[in-house]
Structure formats: structure tokens, C-alpha cells
Amino acid sequence: MQLTSYALALVQAAGQPVASHARPVAELAGDVGTELELGEAACQEVQIAALLHDVGKAALMTEILDKPSGLSADEVELVKTHPARAQAMLESAGRHFAPIAAIVRSCHERWDGSGYPDGLAGEDIPLPARVIFCSNAFHAMTDDRPYSAAVSESAAIHELWAGTGTQFDPRVVEALTRALSHRRMAGAEQAERETTMRETGAEGELRRAASDAG
């Protein structure tokens, strides 16, 4: 709990854009971890790392992060330094953050080895980092950004599946798809319960009104 609280403080200090993106990514990454049966402790670690996956961007200029047009080659290379910056920042916070820092460093690696900062590929990428990378991509596609408009959930899922074997671990994409399906089912069940409660409450009011009138 103390680690989580400190992580939340770090994310908040990184600024509102980082914080508002980090929270939904962390929630989804935790759900994906559950689908992968990682266990409670591992899922918590995934969520904490997901909260912190972009804190290294706090050291970058806002003009670059919020730029509505394409970045220059130099700006792209500068942005690619943020995972290593985040790792250094977290390691300096104490030994408890060392495992989290290692995950955060690898959150932008791709399944085919074309990611950064180390060009890791396949199973060499820590599984928690693969989960966060996929969850991050989904949220980035379904949220409005300065450089791109949001797409639908179904369109984002289609893009994730199109990127399996190149950008994304196929097993993680499958787990994320299941997690989103379970979310929709839970949402539908909750809506049905609320409708039933409203209808039951309305019927109760009518019965009370009829009784009073009698």
C-alpha cells in the first residue's frame, strides 16, 4: 500500500496529462494480468508499473509532448529516452522500486524487437511490460490526443490484433480482449440491476400512494 501511494504521488507530480492517462492504463493492465492468472501480488506490481510507465516524460518539454504535428527525428529520439529516465528516477527512490523500475524501462519494447530502449524481443521482454505496452496502446487509441482523435473500442481491438506478432504478444492481446469483454458484461449486469432497482422503487412509490389515497 505504501508503494502504491508513493507511485500515485510520483504520477501526480509528473503532471495532469501523464496522470490522466496512467490511471486507466493501470486499471486495464491489472484486468489483463488477472486474465493471465498472474496472481494478486504480480497484478499489483503490473498496476504500479503501469501507473509509472510514463513518469520519465516529466523531464521532457511540454511543447514536444503536446505537439499536434509530427515530431522531428531529434524530437523522436528525445522522447525515446523517457523509459530510461523513468528507471533512473524510480531507482533513486529506493530499493523497493527496483523491480518496478526494470518493468517500466521495458514498457515500450515490441514483440519483434523494434521497440526501445533496448530492442528486446519476444519472451525476453518482461511479461508485465508486454501487458502494459498493450494496455497503453489500447488506451492511446481510444482517447483523444493532440495528434490523433479517439477511435472506437472495436477499432482499437482490431488494431491490436493486426499488430500481434510484430508489436504485441498474441497471448496478451487475447487476454486484453477477454478483459474488455468481461468489463462489458459486468457493465450490462450493473445497468440491469440499476434499472430493476429504479422500477422496483417506482412500483413501491405507486403502492404507497395508492395506500395513502385509500
Backbone torsions as a table, in degrees:
resi	resn	phi	psi	omega
1	MET	NA	-40.7	179.0
2	GLN	-63.9	-39.9	178.4
3	LEU	-62.5	-42.8	179.8
4	THR	-64.0	-42.9	-179.9
5	SER	-62.8	-41.1	179.0
6	TYR	-67.2	-38.4	177.9
7	ALA	-62.3	-43.0	178.5
8	LEU	-62.0	-39.3	178.5
9	ALA	-64.4	-41.2	178.5
10	LEU	-63.7	-42.7	-179.6
11	VAL	-64.0	-43.9	180.0
12	GLN	-62.4	-38.1	179.9
13	ALA	-68.1	-24.2	-179.4
14	ALA	-73.0	-13.4	177.4
15	GLY	113.9	158.1	-174.9
16	GLN	-61.1	-43.6	-179.9
17	PRO	-59.0	-42.0	179.0
18	VAL	-66.8	-44.6	-177.0
19	ALA	-65.7	-43.7	-176.8
20	SER	-67.8	-26.7	176.5
21	HIS	-82.8	-37.1	-173.0
22	ALA	-66.3	-39.6	-174.2
23	ARG	-63.2	-52.1	178.4
24	PRO	-64.8	-32.1	176.7
25	VAL	-64.1	-42.2	179.9
26	ALA	-64.4	-41.9	178.9
27	GLU	-62.3	-45.7	-180.0
28	LEU	-67.2	-41.6	179.1
29	ALA	-60.4	-38.3	176.8
30	GLY	-63.9	-41.1	178.0
31	ASP	-64.9	-39.5	178.6
32	VAL	-65.4	-41.2	177.1
33	GLY	-59.9	-38.4	177.0
34	THR	-63.6	-43.1	178.1
35	GLU	-61.9	-32.1	179.2
36	LEU	-84.6	-0.1	178.9
37	GLU	57.3	47.4	-179.1
38	LEU	-76.1	-18.3	-176.6
39	GLY	96.7	156.3	-173.6
40	GLU	-61.0	-47.6	-177.1
41	ALA	-64.1	-43.0	-179.3
42	ALA	-67.3	-37.3	178.0
43	CYS	-65.0	-38.5	177.2
44	GLN	-64.5	-39.9	178.4
45	GLU	-63.5	-41.0	177.2
46	VAL	-60.7	-43.9	-178.3
47	GLN	-65.2	-41.2	179.6
48	ILE	-65.2	-44.9	178.5
49	ALA	-62.9	-37.4	178.5
50	ALA	-65.5	-38.9	175.9
51	LEU	-58.1	-35.1	-171.8
52	LEU	-99.9	3.3	-169.5
53	HIS	-64.5	-20.4	-178.9
54	ASP	-115.7	11.6	-175.6
55	VAL	-64.3	-23.1	177.3
56	GLY	-64.7	-17.8	178.9
57	LYS	-70.7	-15.1	178.9
58	ALA	-62.0	-23.9	-179.2
59	ALA	-87.0	-5.5	-179.2
60	LEU	-95.0	159.7	-178.3
61	MET	-72.7	137.6	179.7
62	THR	-59.5	-34.3	-178.7
63	GLU	-60.4	-33.0	180.0
64	ILE	-76.8	-47.1	-176.3
65	LEU	-64.4	-34.1	-176.5
66	ASP	-101.4	11.7	-177.0
67	LYS	-65.3	122.7	-176.8
68	PRO	-75.7	-19.9	-179.9
69	SER	-101.4	178.4	-179.8
70	GLY	-64.9	151.1	179.1
71	LEU	-85.1	151.8	173.9
72	SER	-73.5	167.0	179.8
73	ALA	-58.9	-41.1	179.5
74	ASP	-65.9	-39.0	179.7
75	GLU	-67.4	-38.5	177.3
76	VAL	-60.6	-45.4	179.6
77	GLU	-64.4	-35.0	177.8
78	LEU	-66.2	-44.1	178.8
79	VAL	-60.7	-36.3	-178.5
80	LYS	-67.8	-8.2	177.8
81	THR	-83.9	-9.5	-170.9
82	HIS	-67.3	-31.4	176.1
83	PRO	-63.9	-41.3	178.6
84	ALA	-67.8	-36.1	176.4
85	ARG	-62.5	-43.0	179.6
86	ALA	-63.6	-43.2	178.9
87	GLN	-58.4	-47.4	-179.8
88	ALA	-62.1	-40.8	179.7
89	MET	-62.4	-43.7	-177.2
90	LEU	-72.2	-40.4	178.8
91	GLU	-63.1	-31.7	178.7
92	SER	-73.3	-15.1	-179.1
93	ALA	-81.8	-10.7	177.7
94	GLY	134.5	161.7	-174.4
95	ARG	-64.5	-24.8	180.0
96	HIS	-63.5	-22.8	-178.4
97	PHE	-91.0	-2.9	-176.1
98	ALA	-57.7	-48.5	178.5
99	PRO	-63.3	-38.1	178.4
100	ILE	-65.8	-41.6	-178.9
101	ALA	-60.5	-39.3	180.0
102	ALA	-65.8	-38.4	177.3
103	ILE	-66.0	-47.5	-178.4
104	VAL	-58.5	-38.7	178.9
105	ARG	-58.0	-33.2	-173.2
106	SER	-98.9	9.5	-173.9
107	CYS	-71.6	-6.3	178.0
108	HIS	-119.3	16.1	173.3
109	GLU	-78.2	148.8	-179.3
110	ARG	-112.9	153.0	-175.7
111	TRP	-54.9	-35.0	-177.2
112	ASP	-90.1	3.9	177.4
113	GLY	89.5	6.7	-177.0
114	SER	-93.1	7.5	-179.4
115	GLY	-86.8	-164.2	-178.2
116	TYR	-142.1	158.9	10.7
117	PRO	-94.3	-7.9	-170.7
118	ASP	-111.9	-3.4	-179.7
119	GLY	64.6	32.3	177.4
120	LEU	-69.3	155.0	-178.7
121	ALA	-137.6	152.7	172.3
122	GLY	53.3	-136.1	-176.4
123	GLU	-67.8	-10.7	176.2
124	ASP	-70.7	-19.8	175.8
125	ILE	-81.1	127.8	178.8
126	PRO	-54.0	136.1	-178.5
127	LEU	-54.9	-43.9	177.3
128	PRO	-56.9	-36.8	178.7
129	ALA	-68.0	-36.1	177.3
130	ARG	-65.4	-38.6	177.8
131	VAL	-64.1	-45.4	-178.5
132	ILE	-67.2	-40.6	-179.9
133	PHE	-59.3	-44.1	-179.6
134	CYS	-69.0	-43.9	179.1
135	SER	-64.5	-39.5	178.0
136	ASN	-62.6	-44.0	-179.6
137	ALA	-63.4	-42.3	179.9
138	PHE	-61.5	-48.0	-178.3
139	HIS	-66.9	-37.4	178.8
140	ALA	-61.0	-37.6	-179.1
141	MET	-74.7	-31.1	-175.1
142	THR	-97.4	8.9	179.4
143	ASP	-123.8	140.5	178.2
144	ASP	-66.0	133.9	178.0
145	ARG	-124.1	161.2	178.2
146	PRO	-57.6	-28.5	-174.8
147	TYR	-107.0	-1.4	179.6
148	SER	-161.1	145.0	177.8
149	ALA	-84.1	154.5	179.6
150	ALA	-66.8	147.7	173.4
151	VAL	-110.9	168.5	180.0
152	SER	-69.7	161.7	178.3
153	GLU	-59.6	-42.6	-178.9
154	SER	-65.0	-38.5	178.5
155	ALA	-65.9	-38.7	179.1
156	ALA	-66.0	-42.2	177.9
157	ILE	-61.7	-40.9	177.6
158	HIS	-59.0	-42.1	179.9
159	GLU	-65.9	-38.5	178.2
160	LEU	-62.7	-45.6	179.2
161	TRP	-64.4	-35.5	177.9
162	ALA	-65.0	-26.2	-178.2
163	GLY	-95.0	3.7	179.2
164	THR	-67.3	140.4	-178.9
165	GLY	85.8	-13.9	175.8
166	THR	-117.5	-67.7	177.6
167	GLN	-85.7	-41.3	-166.3
168	PHE	-118.3	149.2	172.2
169	ASP	-69.4	120.7	-178.2
170	PRO	-55.8	-37.3	-179.4
171	ARG	-64.5	-36.6	-179.8
172	VAL	-71.9	-40.3	178.0
173	VAL	-61.7	-41.3	178.1
174	GLU	-62.0	-43.9	179.5
175	ALA	-65.4	-39.5	178.6
176	LEU	-64.8	-40.6	177.9
177	THR	-60.6	-42.2	177.6
178	ARG	-65.0	-42.2	-179.3
179	ALA	-60.4	-42.9	179.3
180	LEU	-67.1	-37.1	177.6
181	SER	-63.3	-42.7	178.7
182	HIS	-65.9	-35.5	176.3
183	ARG	-62.4	-44.3	-179.3
184	ARG	-63.3	-42.4	178.9
185	MET	-62.9	-43.4	179.1
186	ALA	-63.9	-39.1	178.3
187	GLY	-64.5	-40.8	179.5
188	ALA	-66.1	-40.8	178.9
189	GLU	-65.2	-40.1	178.8
190	GLN	-64.9	-41.9	178.9
191	ALA	-63.0	-39.2	179.0
192	GLU	-65.4	-41.3	178.2
193	ARG	-62.6	-43.1	-179.1
194	GLU	-64.9	-39.2	177.7
195	THR	-63.4	-43.6	178.7
196	THR	-61.7	-42.0	179.5
197	MET	-64.0	-41.3	178.8
198	ARG	-64.5	-44.0	-179.2
199	GLU	-65.3	-41.8	178.4
200	THR	-63.5	-40.7	178.4
201	GLY	-64.7	-40.0	179.5
202	ALA	-65.6	-41.0	178.6
203	GLU	-63.6	-38.7	178.6
204	GLY	-63.5	-40.1	178.4
205	GLU	-62.9	-42.1	179.3
206	LEU	-63.8	-41.6	179.3
207	ARG	-64.1	-40.6	179.6
208	ARG	-65.8	-39.6	-179.8
209	ALA	-65.0	-40.9	179.6
210	ALA	-64.9	-39.5	-179.8
211	SER	-65.9	-41.4	179.1
212	ASP	-64.6	-39.8	-178.5
213	ALA	-66.7	-32.6	-179.6
214	GLY	-73.0	NA	NA
